[in-house]
Amino acid sequence: MMNKKAKRSRRPSVGKRSGVKKKTNRKIDTNPDHYVSRDISWLHFNERVLHEAVDKRTPLLERLRFCDIFTSNMDEFFIQRIGTLKNQIDRGFKINTLDGVPPAEQYQRIRKMILKQNKLLKECLENSIIPDLLKEGITFLKWKDLKESEKEQVSQHFRLSILPILTPLAVDYGHPFPFISNLSKSLGISLLKPNTGEKIFSRVKIPDEISQWEIVREGKDGISFINLEEILVNNLHFLFPGTEIVDNMIFRVTRNIDLEEEDEYAEDLKEVIEEELREKKFSPVIRLEIEEKSENWISHYISSELELSEEDIYGMGSLANYTSFGEITRINRPKLKYKNWTPRTHSDFLDEKANIFNKIKSKDIFVHHPYESFNNSVERFIETAAYDPKVYAIKITLYRTTINSKIIDSLVYAAQNGKQVACLVELKARFEEEKNIRLSEKLENEGVHVIGGMVGLKTHTKMCMVVRQDSDKVTTYVHLGTGNYNPVTSKLYSDISFFTCRENVADEIVQAFNYLTGLSLKKDYKTLLIAPLTMKKRFCELIYDEIKFKKQGKEGLIIAKMNALEDTDIIEALYMASMNGVKVKLIVRGFCCLRPGVEGLSDNIEVISVIGRFLEHSRIFYFSGGQKDRLKGKFFIGSPDWMHRNQNLRVEVATPLFTDESKKEAWNILTVNLNDKRSTWKMAPDGTYTQNKPESGKEERGTHLQLMKDSEENNFS
């Protein structure tokens, strides 16, 4: 039988068409003084997230939620970025960062920042949030705080509902050190072996599929919780009857899943992804989190077995490092949360009986989520297409979605009822690989034509096309978005949906799908910006056009909103624009490798970040085109960030906006963000950030509150 690695090399990769190179081979050849480290900038971003938990203006239970977000973000950072850094150190890389810092030195800088942020999280919880919760009647109890009757009640619950789930795994001559899965919580226990008195180690996995908090008291005076770890630690004698327990320690491991992908010559991409998932399950441990008060023998034993150094060990100084507060934040205390928000239905979709395709045929439609409903726009568009007898075909790209959703049900219904349905499910979507494999199998079993992504490229674009027999001709209707086809995140993320049936857009969307599903080599896209084919070249041209206009004495203005900025070609073009007097305003939520405000380099560049209730996820790009009238400038919306991976290693699509109405909507989003003095942070040349504050006496109203107010005041239901 041919082995997998030999099988993968039988034919050239489809990705070769665009000259795709592996990220590990990427050459860094820039002036390091021009750049902020991506990883350091990302940690500054996560500190801004943590600040939402520190900031007492944030509702109390939402502060707890931001603790969870901060910790979850940090987990992803270790898995993705520390994993990459560890790989570089192991391979002896000297320099592979934009700011010219060797990987080993970079890790030390990162570790120092993480330890500082973990300390801030601990102080925020212990000295601010938990005392403030106590004032509101919400208490976190320790075992010693329980009455005897309460201890008996909780212990009985433990014996009946928790004990049967637990599996203690002792290590001795007949039992090897157990496998510990990525990000799983465990309890390490030191025991004295009966008869010999020898100290041995046992591990108990703390289950995350059951409630992490138990209510001990509830009444008019408030509600009191105890967490699962506290229950487990104080009932260990039921797990080890007759055995002396010396000590115990909560710990958690993080594994390096940033293994080199080997899909370049894959015949069966799904098979390759499944193999990589198996490999990642057993990948090396790169972080061990332990309780700060931990007994040395246990921590030394675990770190020795996992072959970790002191620099891989991080003390957990608070509950938030190992306990999710999700169950706490869901309790019914409206005054301690953000005011409930129900997305409004866009005015063009108010009439549920109206034909949605006639609406789109009459005009382009711009929808801003979560201020305007995803369900009544995007879901309705796909559902209507599935049930409409005049629709011949539906094609869609899926990156992150939910398997059990109206969109998936609609695609299945359409396929079962004779429509041509093609769905590209990106199997390489980070952390969604296994879910997307199951989704692709479900769709395929229901008769949907499923494509598992392109070899060598990730398909990140968010687009859907519907082919319909109208009364006069066959028309292709298009939805392009900045966010995923996900009804859950659509309520939490700020994104844009754009509906049109313009022939110049529709024709190129058809070609884009052919590029994804077939072997189309079309590269001369005139309307849409397509990565990795035309997008970066076109963005750079638009930037250099602003320089030309500025030299002619005309307007020179660029405003761009995105999640992250890292692509060196685009950054250098922006520097050139700044040096030629073009004003550049950047709204970058996450990390930004460009240095703003550097004399002689980026004097005319400003960078802000918006952090708040919703995750800023929309991408908008504005170029004045030499025009002072903003509506005569060029606007684009789409799925890409200005990152190397988006421009070179992913399939991305951005569309121009054509009508004054759509441009006004986009301009309003940009100006609200730029004028925000409540939830924006301004970036300094050294990569640090300072929170903007309103002028004395001015109302504090951040971007999200302002856009909710605008939505209520406009013509929406």
C-alpha positions as CSV (number, residue, x, y, z in Angstrom):
1,M,0.0,0.0,0.0
2,M,1.3,3.5,-0.9
3,N,2.1,5.5,2.2
4,K,0.4,8.8,2.7
5,K,3.4,11.0,2.1
6,A,4.2,9.2,-1.2
7,K,0.6,9.5,-2.2
8,R,0.5,13.2,-1.6
9,S,3.3,13.9,-4.1
10,R,1.7,12.3,-7.1
11,R,0.5,15.5,-8.8
12,P,1.1,19.2,-8.6
13,S,-0.8,21.4,-6.2
14,V,-3.6,23.5,-7.4
15,G,-2.1,26.2,-5.2
16,K,0.9,26.3,-7.5
17,R,-1.1,28.5,-9.9
18,S,-0.7,31.5,-7.6
19,G,2.9,30.9,-6.5
20,V,1.9,30.0,-3.0
21,K,4.8,29.4,-0.6
22,K,4.7,27.9,2.8
23,K,4.6,30.4,5.7
24,T,7.7,28.8,7.3
25,N,9.7,29.7,4.2
26,R,8.6,33.3,4.2
27,K,11.6,35.7,3.9
28,I,11.7,38.7,6.1
29,D,13.7,41.4,4.3
30,T,12.6,44.8,5.6
31,N,13.8,47.6,7.8
32,P,13.1,46.4,11.3
33,D,12.8,50.0,12.5
34,H,9.7,50.4,10.4
35,Y,7.8,47.6,12.2
36,V,6.2,46.6,15.5
37,S,6.4,42.9,16.3
38,R,3.2,41.1,15.4
39,D,3.2,39.1,18.6
40,I,3.9,42.1,20.9
41,S,1.2,44.1,19.1
42,W,-1.2,41.2,19.6
43,L,-0.5,41.1,23.3
44,H,-1.2,44.8,23.5
45,F,-4.5,44.0,21.8
46,N,-5.4,41.4,24.4
47,E,-4.5,43.9,27.1
48,R,-7.1,46.2,25.7
49,V,-9.6,43.4,26.0
50,L,-8.5,42.8,29.6
51,H,-9.0,46.6,30.2
52,E,-12.7,46.1,29.5
53,A,-12.8,43.8,32.6
54,V,-10.8,46.3,34.6
55,D,-12.9,49.3,33.5
56,K,-15.7,49.9,36.0
57,R,-17.8,51.6,33.3
58,T,-18.3,48.1,31.9
59,P,-21.3,46.3,33.4
60,L,-20.2,44.0,36.2
61,L,-21.2,40.6,34.7
62,E,-19.8,41.8,31.3
63,R,-16.5,42.4,33.1
64,L,-16.5,38.7,34.0
65,R,-17.2,37.9,30.4
66,F,-14.2,39.9,29.3
67,C,-12.0,37.9,31.7
68,D,-13.1,34.7,29.8
69,I,-12.5,36.4,26.4
70,F,-9.0,37.5,27.6
71,T,-8.1,33.9,28.7
72,S,-9.5,32.3,25.6
73,N,-7.6,34.7,23.4
74,M,-4.4,33.9,25.4
75,D,-5.0,30.2,24.8
76,E,-5.2,30.8,21.0
77,F,-2.1,32.9,21.2
78,F,-0.1,30.1,22.7
79,I,-1.4,27.5,20.3
80,Q,-0.8,29.6,17.2
81,R,2.0,32.1,17.9
82,I,4.0,30.5,20.7
83,G,3.9,27.3,18.8
84,T,5.3,29.0,15.7
85,L,8.0,30.7,17.8
86,K,9.0,27.4,19.5
87,N,9.3,25.8,16.1
88,Q,11.6,28.6,15.0
89,I,13.8,28.3,18.1
90,D,14.0,24.5,17.7
91,R,15.1,25.0,14.0
92,G,17.8,27.5,14.9
93,F,16.2,30.5,13.2
94,K,18.3,33.6,13.9
95,I,15.7,36.3,12.8
96,N,12.3,35.7,11.4
97,T,10.3,38.7,12.8
98,L,9.5,42.0,11.2
99,D,11.2,44.0,14.0
100,G,14.4,42.0,13.6
101,V,14.4,40.3,17.1
102,P,15.7,36.7,17.3
103,P,13.0,34.2,18.2
104,A,14.6,33.2,21.6
105,E,14.8,36.9,22.6
106,Q,11.2,37.4,21.3
107,Y,10.0,34.6,23.6
108,Q,11.5,36.3,26.6
109,R,9.8,39.6,25.7
110,I,6.5,37.8,25.2
111,R,6.8,35.8,28.5
112,K,7.4,39.0,30.5
113,M,4.3,40.7,29.0
114,I,2.1,37.6,29.6
115,L,3.2,37.3,33.3
116,K,2.4,41.0,33.8
117,Q,-1.0,40.6,32.2
118,N,-1.8,37.5,34.2
119,K,-1.0,39.5,37.4
120,L,-3.3,42.2,36.2
121,L,-6.1,39.7,35.7
122,K,-5.6,38.3,39.1
123,E,-5.7,41.7,40.7
124,C,-8.7,42.7,38.7
125,L,-10.7,39.7,39.9
126,E,-9.6,39.5,43.5
127,N,-9.5,43.2,44.3
128,S,-12.3,44.6,42.1
129,I,-14.8,42.2,40.4
130,I,-15.3,39.6,43.1
131,P,-15.8,42.3,45.9
132,D,-18.2,44.2,43.6
133,L,-20.1,41.0,42.9
134,L,-20.4,40.4,46.6
135,K,-22.0,43.8,47.0
136,E,-24.6,42.7,44.5
137,G,-25.3,39.5,46.4
138,I,-23.3,37.2,44.1
139,T,-20.8,35.2,46.1
140,F,-18.0,32.7,45.2
141,L,-17.7,30.3,48.2
142,K,-14.7,28.2,49.3
143,W,-15.3,24.8,51.0
144,K,-14.4,26.3,54.3
145,D,-17.3,28.8,53.9
146,L,-19.9,26.1,53.7
147,K,-22.0,25.0,56.7
148,E,-21.8,21.3,57.6
149,S,-25.2,20.7,56.1
150,E,-24.1,22.3,52.9
151,K,-20.9,20.3,52.7
152,E,-23.0,17.1,53.1
153,Q,-25.3,18.2,50.3
154,V,-22.5,19.1,47.9
155,S,-20.6,15.9,48.8
156,Q,-23.7,13.9,48.0
157,H,-24.1,15.6,44.7
158,F,-20.4,14.8,44.0
159,R,-20.9,11.1,44.8
160,L,-24.0,10.8,42.7
161,S,-23.3,13.0,39.7
162,I,-19.6,13.7,39.4
163,L,-17.7,10.8,40.9
164,P,-18.9,8.3,38.2
165,I,-17.5,10.5,35.5
166,L,-14.0,10.8,37.0
167,T,-11.2,8.4,36.1
168,P,-8.1,8.6,38.4
169,L,-4.9,7.5,36.6
170,A,-2.1,6.6,38.9
171,V,1.5,6.3,37.7
172,D,3.6,3.4,38.8
173,Y,5.6,0.5,37.3
174,G,2.5,-0.9,35.6
175,H,0.9,2.4,34.6
176,P,2.7,5.0,32.4
177,F,2.2,8.7,32.6
178,P,-1.2,9.5,31.1
179,F,-1.9,11.4,27.9
180,I,-3.1,14.9,28.7
181,S,-5.2,16.6,26.0
182,N,-4.8,20.2,24.8
183,L,-6.3,22.8,27.2
184,S,-7.8,20.2,29.4
185,K,-8.0,20.9,33.2
186,S,-6.5,18.3,35.4
187,L,-5.9,17.6,39.1
188,G,-2.5,16.3,39.9
189,I,-2.4,14.4,43.2
190,S,0.5,13.0,45.2
191,L,-0.4,9.9,47.2
192,L,1.4,7.5,49.5
193,K,1.4,4.0,48.1
194,P,-0.1,1.6,50.6
195,N,2.4,-0.8,52.3
196,T,5.5,0.8,50.9
197,G,4.9,4.5,51.7
198,E,6.3,5.5,48.3
199,K,5.0,8.8,46.9
200,I,3.3,8.3,43.6
201,F,1.4,10.6,41.2
202,S,-2.1,10.4,40.0
203,R,-4.0,12.5,37.5
204,V,-7.8,13.2,37.4
205,K,-9.2,15.0,34.4
206,I,-11.6,17.7,35.4
207,P,-14.7,17.3,33.1
208,D,-15.7,20.3,31.2
209,E,-19.0,18.8,29.8
210,I,-20.8,19.2,33.2
211,S,-21.6,22.3,35.1
212,Q,-18.5,24.2,36.4
213,W,-20.4,26.0,39.1
214,E,-23.0,24.7,41.6
215,I,-25.5,26.9,43.4
216,V,-25.2,26.5,47.2
217,R,-27.5,29.2,48.4
218,E,-30.2,31.2,46.6
219,G,-32.7,33.7,48.0
220,K,-33.7,37.3,48.5
221,D,-30.2,38.1,49.7
222,G,-28.5,36.8,46.6
223,I,-26.9,33.7,45.2
224,S,-23.8,31.8,46.2
225,F,-21.7,29.5,44.0
226,I,-19.0,27.0,44.5
227,N,-16.9,25.9,41.5
228,L,-16.2,22.4,40.4
229,E,-12.5,22.4,41.3
230,E,-13.3,23.3,44.9
231,I,-15.8,20.5,45.1
232,L,-13.4,18.0,43.6
233,V,-10.4,18.9,45.7
234,N,-12.4,18.6,48.9
235,N,-13.9,15.2,48.1
236,L,-10.8,13.3,46.9
237,H,-11.1,10.8,49.7
238,F,-14.1,9.3,47.7
239,L,-11.7,8.7,44.8
240,F,-8.9,7.2,46.9
241,P,-10.4,5.5,49.9
242,G,-7.9,4.1,52.3
243,T,-5.0,5.9,50.6
244,E,-3.2,8.9,52.2
245,I,-3.4,12.0,50.0
246,V,-0.3,14.2,50.5
247,D,-1.2,17.1,48.2
248,N,-3.0,18.2,45.1
249,M,-2.6,20.8,42.3
250,I,-4.8,22.0,39.5
251,F,-2.9,22.2,36.2
252,R,-3.5,22.6,32.5
253,V,-1.3,22.0,29.5
254,T,-1.3,23.7,26.1
255,R,0.0,21.8,23.0
256,N,1.7,23.2,19.9
257,I,-0.7,22.5,17.1
258,D,1.2,24.8,14.7
259,L,2.6,21.8,12.9
260,E,3.8,22.2,9.3
261,E,0.9,21.5,6.9
262,E,1.6,18.9,4.2
263,D,-1.2,19.5,1.8
264,E,0.8,21.0,-1.0
265,Y,0.6,17.8,-3.1
266,A,-2.5,16.3,-1.6
267,E,-4.8,14.1,-3.6
268,D,-7.4,13.8,-0.8
269,L,-7.5,17.0,1.2
270,K,-10.0,15.6,3.7
271,E,-7.8,12.6,4.4
272,V,-4.8,14.9,4.9
273,I,-6.7,17.2,7.3
274,E,-7.9,14.2,9.3
275,E,-4.3,12.9,9.6
276,E,-3.1,16.3,10.7
277,L,-5.8,16.4,13.4
278,R,-4.6,13.1,14.7
279,E,-1.0,14.3,14.7
280,K,-1.9,17.6,16.5
281,K,-3.6,15.7,19.3
282,F,-0.2,14.3,20.4
283,S,1.9,17.4,19.6
284,P,4.4,18.7,22.1
285,V,3.4,20.6,25.2
286,I,4.5,24.3,25.1
287,R,2.8,25.6,28.3
288,L,2.1,24.2,31.7
289,E,-0.2,26.3,33.9
290,I,-0.1,25.5,37.7
291,E,-1.5,27.0,40.8
292,E,1.0,29.5,42.3
293,K,0.7,27.9,45.7
294,S,1.5,24.5,44.2
295,E,3.6,21.9,46.1
296,N,6.9,21.5,44.3
297,W,7.0,17.7,44.0
298,I,3.9,17.6,41.8
299,S,4.9,20.4,39.5
300,H,8.4,19.1,39.2
301,Y,7.1,15.6,38.4
302,I,4.7,16.8,35.7
303,S,7.2,19.2,34.1
304,S,9.8,16.4,34.1
305,E,7.4,13.9,32.4
306,L,6.4,16.5,29.8
307,E,10.1,17.6,29.3
308,L,9.4,21.2,30.0
309,S,11.7,24.0,31.2
310,E,11.0,26.6,33.9
311,E,10.2,29.1,31.1
312,D,7.3,26.9,29.9
313,I,5.6,27.1,33.3
314,Y,3.1,29.8,34.1
315,G,1.5,30.3,37.5
316,M,-2.3,30.5,37.6
317,G,-3.0,33.4,40.0
318,S,-6.8,33.4,39.9
319,L,-9.9,31.4,39.1
320,A,-10.0,32.9,35.6
321,N,-6.9,31.0,34.5
322,Y,-8.7,27.7,34.8
323,T,-12.4,28.3,35.3
324,S,-14.9,29.7,32.8
325,F,-17.4,32.2,34.1
326,G,-19.9,31.6,31.4
327,E,-22.5,30.1,33.7
328,I,-22.2,33.1,36.1
329,T,-22.6,35.6,33.3
330,R,-25.8,34.0,32.2
331,I,-27.7,34.5,35.5
332,N,-30.7,36.8,35.3
333,R,-29.3,40.1,36.5
334,P,-30.2,42.6,33.7
335,K,-28.8,45.6,35.6
336,L,-25.4,44.0,35.7
337,K,-25.3,43.4,31.9
338,Y,-25.4,45.4,28.7
339,K,-28.9,46.5,27.8
340,N,-30.5,43.9,25.7
341,W,-30.2,44.5,22.0
342,T,-32.5,43.1,19.2
343,P,-31.2,43.7,15.7
344,R,-33.5,45.8,13.6
345,T,-34.8,44.6,10.3
346,H,-33.4,46.6,7.4
347,S,-36.0,48.8,5.7
348,D,-35.7,47.0,2.4
349,F,-36.5,43.7,4.1
350,L,-39.4,44.9,6.3
351,D,-42.1,43.4,4.1
352,E,-41.9,39.7,4.7
353,K,-44.3,39.0,1.7
354,A,-42.2,41.1,-0.7
355,N,-40.0,39.2,-3.2
356,I,-36.5,39.6,-1.9
357,F,-35.1,39.2,-5.4
358,N,-37.2,42.1,-6.7
359,K,-35.8,44.2,-3.9
360,I,-32.2,43.4,-4.8
361,K,-32.9,43.9,-8.5
362,S,-34.2,47.4,-7.8
363,K,-31.1,48.5,-5.8
364,D,-27.9,47.4,-4.0
365,I,-28.6,46.7,-0.4
366,F,-26.0,47.4,2.4
367,V,-26.8,45.8,5.8
368,H,-24.8,46.4,9.0
369,H,-24.8,43.5,11.6
370,P,-25.6,43.2,14.5
371,Y,-27.4,46.5,14.3
372,E,-29.5,45.1,11.4
373,S,-30.7,41.6,11.4
374,F,-28.7,38.7,9.9
375,N,-31.7,36.4,10.1
376,N,-34.0,38.7,8.2
377,S,-31.4,39.4,5.5
378,V,-28.8,36.8,4.9
379,E,-30.7,33.8,6.2
380,R,-33.8,35.0,4.4
381,F,-31.9,35.4,1.1
382,I,-30.7,31.8,1.2
383,E,-33.9,30.3,2.5
384,T,-36.0,32.1,-0.1
385,A,-33.6,30.8,-2.8
386,A,-34.0,27.3,-1.5
387,Y,-37.8,27.4,-1.7
388,D,-38.2,29.5,-4.9
389,P,-39.1,27.3,-7.9
390,K,-37.5,29.8,-10.2
391,V,-34.1,29.3,-8.7
392,Y,-31.8,27.0,-10.6
393,A,-28.6,27.0,-8.5
394,I,-27.1,28.2,-5.2
395,K,-23.3,28.4,-4.6
396,I,-21.8,29.4,-1.2
397,T,-18.5,29.4,0.7
398,L,-18.5,28.3,4.3
399,Y,-15.6,29.0,6.7
400,R,-17.0,29.1,10.2
401,T,-20.6,28.2,10.6
402,T,-23.0,26.1,12.7
403,I,-24.0,22.7,11.5
404,N,-27.6,23.0,12.8
405,S,-28.7,26.3,11.3
406,K,-31.3,27.6,9.0
407,I,-28.7,28.2,6.3
408,I,-27.6,24.5,6.3
409,D,-31.2,23.3,6.4
410,S,-32.0,25.6,3.4
411,L,-29.0,24.2,1.4
412,V,-30.1,20.7,2.1
413,Y,-33.7,21.4,1.2
414,A,-32.6,23.0,-2.1
415,A,-30.5,20.0,-3.1
416,Q,-33.2,17.5,-2.2
417,N,-35.6,19.4,-4.4
418,G,-33.5,19.3,-7.5
419,K,-31.6,22.6,-7.4
420,Q,-27.9,22.6,-8.2
421,V,-26.2,23.4,-4.9
422,A,-22.4,23.8,-4.6
423,C,-20.8,24.4,-1.2
424,L,-17.1,25.1,-0.6
425,V,-16.5,24.1,3.0
426,E,-13.0,25.2,4.1
427,L,-11.6,22.1,5.8
428,K,-8.4,24.0,6.9
429,A,-10.3,26.7,8.9
430,R,-8.3,27.0,12.2
431,F,-10.0,25.2,15.1
432,E,-12.9,24.3,12.9
433,E,-11.3,21.4,11.0
434,E,-13.2,18.6,12.6
435,K,-16.5,20.4,12.6
436,N,-16.1,21.3,9.0
437,I,-15.3,17.7,8.0
438,R,-18.5,16.6,9.7
439,L,-20.4,19.4,8.0
440,S,-19.1,18.5,4.5
441,E,-20.1,14.9,5.1
442,K,-23.6,15.9,6.1
443,L,-24.1,18.1,3.1
444,E,-22.6,15.5,0.7
445,N,-24.9,12.8,2.0
446,E,-27.9,15.1,1.2
447,G,-26.9,15.6,-2.4
448,V,-25.0,18.9,-2.1
449,H,-21.9,19.3,-4.3
450,V,-19.2,19.8,-1.7
451,I,-15.7,21.1,-2.3
452,G,-13.3,20.8,0.6
453,G,-11.2,23.9,-0.2
454,M,-8.2,24.5,-2.4
455,V,-4.9,22.7,-2.0
456,G,-2.3,25.3,-0.9
457,L,-4.8,28.1,-0.2
458,K,-7.5,28.7,2.4
459,T,-10.8,30.0,1.1
460,H,-11.7,32.8,3.5
461,T,-14.1,34.8,1.3
462,K,-17.7,35.1,2.3
463,M,-19.9,34.9,-0.8
464,C,-23.1,33.3,-2.0
465,M,-24.7,33.4,-5.5
466,V,-28.2,32.5,-6.5
467,V,-29.1,31.8,-10.2
468,R,-32.8,32.6,-10.9
469,Q,-35.1,32.6,-13.9
470,D,-36.6,36.1,-13.8
471,S,-39.5,37.1,-16.0
472,D,-37.1,38.7,-18.5
473,K,-33.8,36.7,-18.2
474,V,-31.7,34.5,-16.0
475,T,-30.2,36.7,-13.2
476,T,-27.4,36.0,-10.8
477,Y,-28.0,37.5,-7.3
478,V,-25.0,37.9,-5.1
479,H,-24.3,38.2,-1.4
480,L,-20.8,39.3,-0.3
481,G,-19.9,39.8,3.4
482,T,-17.2,40.6,5.8
483,G,-18.3,37.9,8.3
484,N,-19.1,34.2,8.3
485,Y,-22.4,32.6,7.5
486,N,-22.9,32.1,11.2
487,P,-26.2,33.1,13.0
488,V,-24.5,33.0,16.4
489,T,-21.5,35.3,15.8
490,S,-23.7,37.6,13.6
491,K,-25.2,38.8,16.9
492,L,-21.8,39.4,18.5
493,Y,-19.6,40.6,15.6
494,S,-19.8,43.8,13.7
495,D,-20.0,42.9,10.0
496,I,-21.4,44.0,6.7
497,S,-23.6,42.3,4.1
498,F,-23.9,43.5,0.6
499,F,-26.5,42.3,-1.8
500,T,-26.5,43.0,-5.6
501,C,-27.3,41.6,-9.0
502,R,-25.1,44.0,-11.0
503,E,-23.8,42.1,-14.0
504,N,-20.2,43.2,-13.6
505,V,-20.2,41.8,-10.0
506,A,-22.2,38.7,-10.8
507,D,-20.1,37.7,-13.8
508,E,-16.9,37.9,-11.8
509,I,-18.5,36.0,-8.8
510,V,-19.3,33.2,-11.3
511,Q,-15.7,33.2,-12.4
512,A,-14.5,33.3,-8.8
513,F,-16.5,30.2,-8.0
514,N,-15.1,28.5,-11.1
515,Y,-11.6,29.4,-9.8
516,L,-12.5,27.6,-6.5
517,T,-14.3,24.6,-7.9
518,G,-12.7,24.0,-11.3
519,L,-9.5,25.0,-13.0
520,S,-10.3,28.6,-14.1
521,L,-7.1,30.5,-14.7
522,K,-8.9,33.9,-15.1
523,K,-6.8,36.7,-13.7
524,D,-8.1,39.8,-15.3
525,Y,-10.8,40.7,-12.8
526,K,-11.9,44.3,-13.5
527,T,-14.5,45.0,-10.8
528,L,-13.8,42.7,-7.8
529,L,-10.5,42.5,-5.9
530,I,-9.6,38.8,-5.7
531,A,-6.7,37.4,-3.6
532,P,-4.2,36.0,-4.3
533,L,-4.7,37.1,-7.9
534,T,-5.3,40.8,-8.1
535,M,-6.1,42.2,-4.6
536,K,-2.7,43.3,-3.2
537,K,-1.6,44.8,-6.5
538,R,-4.8,46.7,-6.8
539,F,-4.7,48.0,-3.2
540,C,-1.1,49.2,-3.7
541,E,-2.2,50.9,-6.9
542,L,-5.0,52.7,-5.1
543,I,-2.5,53.9,-2.4
544,Y,-0.1,55.2,-5.1
545,D,-3.0,56.9,-6.9
546,E,-3.6,58.9,-3.7
547,I,0.1,60.0,-3.9
548,K,-0.4,61.1,-7.5
549,F,-3.5,63.1,-6.7
550,K,-1.8,64.7,-3.7
551,K,1.1,65.8,-5.9
552,Q,-1.5,67.4,-8.3
553,G,-2.8,69.5,-5.4
554,K,-5.9,67.4,-5.0
555,E,-7.3,65.5,-2.0
556,G,-5.2,62.7,-0.7
557,L,-7.0,60.6,2.0
558,I,-7.1,56.9,2.8
559,I,-9.3,55.4,5.6
560,A,-9.1,51.7,6.1
561,K,-10.9,49.5,8.8
562,M,-9.8,45.9,9.4
563,N,-8.9,43.4,12.0
564,A,-5.1,43.3,11.6
565,L,-2.4,45.0,9.5
566,E,0.9,43.2,8.8
567,D,1.6,43.0,5.0
568,T,4.9,44.7,4.4
569,D,4.2,45.7,0.8
570,I,1.0,47.5,1.8
571,I,2.7,49.1,4.9
572,E,5.6,50.4,2.8
573,A,3.1,51.9,0.3
574,L,1.3,53.6,3.2
575,Y,4.6,55.0,4.5
576,M,5.3,56.4,1.0
577,A,1.8,57.9,0.9
578,S,2.4,59.6,4.3
579,M,5.8,60.9,3.2
580,N,4.0,62.6,0.3
581,G,1.4,64.3,2.4
582,V,-1.5,61.8,2.1
583,K,-3.6,61.6,5.3
584,V,-4.0,57.9,6.3
585,K,-6.5,56.9,9.1
586,L,-6.4,53.3,10.1
587,I,-9.0,51.6,12.3
588,V,-7.3,48.3,13.2
589,R,-8.9,46.3,16.0
590,G,-6.2,43.8,16.6
591,F,-2.4,43.8,16.0
592,C,-0.8,46.4,13.8
593,C,2.8,46.1,12.7
594,L,2.9,49.6,11.1
595,R,4.4,52.4,13.3
596,P,2.2,55.5,13.1
597,G,3.5,59.0,13.8
598,V,7.2,58.4,13.2
599,E,8.8,61.6,12.0
600,G,9.8,61.6,8.4
601,L,8.1,58.2,7.8
602,S,4.5,58.1,9.1
603,D,3.8,61.6,10.3
604,N,0.5,61.6,8.5
605,I,-0.7,58.1,9.7
606,E,-3.0,57.6,12.6
607,V,-4.0,54.2,14.0
608,I,-6.9,53.6,16.4
609,S,-8.4,50.4,17.8
610,V,-12.0,50.0,18.9
611,I,-12.7,47.5,21.7
612,G,-16.2,47.1,23.3
613,R,-19.4,45.2,23.4
614,F,-19.2,43.8,19.9
615,L,-16.2,42.4,18.1
616,E,-15.2,44.8,15.3
617,H,-15.0,42.5,12.3
618,S,-16.0,44.5,9.3
619,R,-13.5,45.5,6.7
620,I,-14.0,48.8,4.8
621,F,-11.4,50.5,2.6
622,Y,-11.8,54.1,1.4
623,F,-9.7,56.0,-1.1
624,S,-10.5,59.7,-2.0
625,G,-9.6,59.4,-5.6
626,G,-8.5,63.0,-5.4
627,Q,-12.1,64.1,-4.6
628,K,-13.2,66.1,-1.5
629,D,-16.7,64.9,-2.0
630,R,-16.6,61.6,0.0
631,L,-19.2,60.0,-2.0
632,K,-17.1,60.4,-5.1
633,G,-14.3,58.4,-3.5
634,K,-13.8,54.7,-3.9
635,F,-15.2,52.3,-1.2
636,F,-14.6,48.6,-0.9
637,I,-15.9,46.0,1.6
638,G,-15.0,42.4,1.9
639,S,-13.3,39.5,3.7
640,P,-9.6,40.5,3.7
641,D,-7.3,42.1,6.2
642,W,-4.1,43.7,5.1
643,M,-2.0,40.7,6.1
644,H,0.4,38.6,4.2
645,R,-1.7,35.5,4.6
646,N,-4.9,37.2,3.4
647,Q,-3.3,38.7,0.4
648,N,-1.1,35.8,-0.7
649,L,-2.2,32.5,1.0
650,R,-6.0,32.9,1.0
651,V,-8.9,33.3,-1.4
652,E,-10.4,36.6,-0.5
653,V,-13.0,38.9,-2.3
654,A,-13.6,42.6,-1.9
655,T,-16.3,44.5,-3.8
656,P,-16.6,48.2,-4.6
657,L,-19.6,50.0,-3.4
658,F,-21.5,51.7,-6.3
659,T,-24.4,53.8,-5.0
660,D,-24.4,56.9,-2.8
661,E,-26.7,55.1,-0.4
662,S,-24.2,52.3,0.2
663,K,-21.3,54.7,0.4
664,K,-23.1,56.8,3.0
665,E,-23.6,53.7,5.1
666,A,-19.9,52.8,4.9
667,W,-18.8,56.4,5.5
668,N,-21.0,56.6,8.6
669,I,-19.4,53.5,10.1
670,L,-15.9,55.0,9.5
671,T,-16.7,58.4,11.0
672,V,-18.4,56.9,14.0
673,N,-15.3,54.9,14.7
674,L,-13.0,57.8,14.1
675,N,-15.0,60.2,16.3
676,D,-15.3,57.7,19.2
677,K,-13.7,59.0,22.4
678,R,-15.0,56.2,24.7
679,S,-14.0,52.8,23.3
680,T,-11.1,53.7,21.0
681,W,-7.4,53.4,21.7
682,K,-4.7,55.4,19.9
683,M,-1.5,53.7,18.9
684,A,1.9,55.4,19.6
685,P,5.0,55.0,17.5
686,D,6.4,52.4,19.9
687,G,3.4,50.2,19.5
688,T,1.7,51.0,22.8
689,Y,-1.8,52.3,23.1
690,T,-3.6,55.0,25.1
691,Q,-7.4,55.0,25.6
692,N,-9.1,58.1,24.1
693,K,-11.3,60.0,26.5
694,P,-14.1,62.4,25.9
695,E,-13.6,66.1,26.5
696,S,-14.8,67.4,29.9
697,G,-18.5,67.6,30.1
698,K,-19.1,65.6,26.8
699,E,-21.3,62.5,26.7
700,E,-19.5,59.2,26.8
701,R,-21.0,57.2,23.9
702,G,-18.8,54.6,22.2
703,T,-19.1,53.3,18.7
704,H,-21.4,50.4,19.4
705,L,-23.9,52.5,21.5
706,Q,-23.9,55.2,18.9
707,L,-24.6,52.7,16.0
708,M,-27.4,51.1,18.0
709,K,-28.9,54.6,18.6
710,D,-28.5,55.3,14.8
711,S,-30.2,52.0,14.0
712,E,-33.2,52.8,16.3
713,E,-33.6,56.3,14.8
714,N,-33.4,55.2,11.2
715,N,-36.2,53.7,9.3
716,F,-36.0,50.2,10.7
717,S,-38.5,48.2,12.7
